[in-house]
Every structure is written in structure tokens, then in C-alpha cells.
Amino acid sequence: MRSSGSLYLQVLLWGTLAVHFVVIAALYANPIVDGLSRGLEQGPAVKQWPSKPKYFLTQFLGTQVEVYLLTVAFLWLRPSIALPGYPGAILLGVLLAAIRVYPRFWNMWIQTTYPNRLLVIEVINGTLGTLSIIVFLEAAAMR
């Protein structure tokens, strides 16, 4: 059994190393997503940031909290999934993505005027982002 100090260190290390922010940047900053979302981000339902650096720093720090929470979930739940290797990790990733992405999508869809096309992008990219974290953590755990 791991000591709690060792577990905390593992969460900090693996959570910090997770490549989620790079994956999310690639998912959002590509020509396909740019084409689908062109002009929609200027609507009244989308917050406008006067400073891009401040937006990216705020986004990174908020996203990092999610990465740490998903790292804790991975370390806690992964041993409960009998499926070994990446298939088991992907199964866990799909479950965590559903828990992470669906409530946000649903609330934004029913409570805001956020454009539906942007919501679809959020669901796809949020799911892929969650899977990238879990697959990375599986790779780290296998070494």
C-alpha cells in the first residue's frame, strides 16, 4: 500500500506532466475548429477577454485543477477496472469524460444562448482532452 505522501507526490508529478493543455491547444487552434467556430465567438453568450495572455493563463490554471482531479480519479479508480492496459484506461477515460463533459454541455444548452456548434466542439474536444489525460496517466503508470 502506498503512503499518503507518496500518493500526493504522484498526483502532483503526474498531474503536472499531463499533456492535456497541449492537446487542448491543438484541438481548438486548428483550421477545422476555426472554420466551424468563425464568428460565433463574438456572440453575446461568449465572454470576451481583453487580454489574450490573461485568458490563456486563466485557462491553463483552471484546466490544471481539472487535470489534478482526473489524476486523483485515475489513481483511485484504475485498480477497480479489471481490463488491463490501454483498453481499461480508455474505458475509465470514457466514464470520466461523460461525468466531466455531459453536465457542462447540458447546462450550457438549456441555460444559455451559447451557439450549438460551439457546444458540439466543446463535447468533442472535452472528451478527447479527458481521454488524453487518462491515456497519458496509463502510460506513466506502466513505466
N, C-alpha and C positions, 0 to 999 in steps of 0.2 A: 504494500500500500504506500502511496506517495505521501510525503509530508505536505501540510498545507502550504508551507513556504515554497516548496518545490513546485507545487501546482500554481501558485501565484506567479512565480518566475516564468513558468511555462506559458501561462496566459499572456503575460507581458511580452515575452520574447516572440511567441508565435503570432500574437495579435498585431504586434508592431511590424513583423516581417510580411504579413499577408499582403498580397499584391492587389487587393481589391481596388484601391484608388486608381492604380494604373489601368486596370481592366475597365473600370467605370469611365475613366477619361477616354479610353479608346472606343467604348460603346457609344458615348454621347458625342464625341468630336470626330465623327466620320461623315463622309458625304451622303450616305443613305439617311441617317438620322437628321442631318442638316436639311436635306431636301424635304423630308416629311414634316419637320417642325418649323420650317421657314415662315416667319411672320406670326406664328401662333404664340410665341413667347412674348409678344408685345401686347397681348390682350390684358384686360383688367384683372383677370383671375391670377395672373402670374406676377409675382413680386419682381420689381426692377431694382437692381443693385447699382448704385452709382460708381462703385469701385470694384473692378474685376478681381484684383488681388485680395481684397477683403472678402469677397464672395467665395473665392477658391479656398482661402484659409478657413473660413467658417464651415464650408462644405467638408473640407478634409477633417477638421476636428470633430464635427458631428458624425461623419462616416466612421471615424476611428472608434467612437464609442460603440457603434453597431458591430464593428469587427471584433472588439473585445467581448461583447456579449455573445456573438456567434462562436467565438473561440471557447468561451466557458461552456456553451451548449454542446459544442463538439466534444470537448474533453469529458463532459458529464454523460452525454448520451451515446457516443460512438461505441463504447463497450457493450451497450444493450442491443446493438444490431448484429445479428449472427452472420450476416453476409460479409465475407472478408473483402479487403482491398477496396479498390475504387467503386465497384458496384454498390457496396454498403455505404460508402461515403456519399455517393450520388443520391441514394435513397434518403439518407439523412438530410442532404442538401435540399432535395425537393420538399421535404416536410418543413424544414426551416424557412425555405423561400415562401411556401404557402402561408406560413404563420407571419412572416415578415411583410410580404408584399400585398396579399389579398386585403387585409383590413384597411390599409392605407388607400388602395385603389377604390374600395367600396365607399369609404367615407368621402374621398375626393369626388367620386362620381355623383353621389347623392346630395352632397352639401355645397358644392362649388360649381362655378361655370368653367372650370379648368377644361380645356379642349380635349375631347375624347381621343384624338390622335396622339396627343401628348401622354394621356393616361395609358394607352396601349404601349407606347415606348417605355414608360415607367415600369409597367408589368414585365415586359420582356427584359429590359436591362436590369431591373431589380432581381429578377430570377437568375439571370446569368451572373450577376455580381455575387449573389449568395453562393451559387454553385462554385464560383472561382475561389471563394474563401475556403469552403469546405474541402474542395479538391486539393488546394494548397496545404491545408492542415493535415489531410490524409497523407500527402507526400512527406510532410515534415515528420509525422508520426511513424512512417515506415522506415525512415533512415536509421 
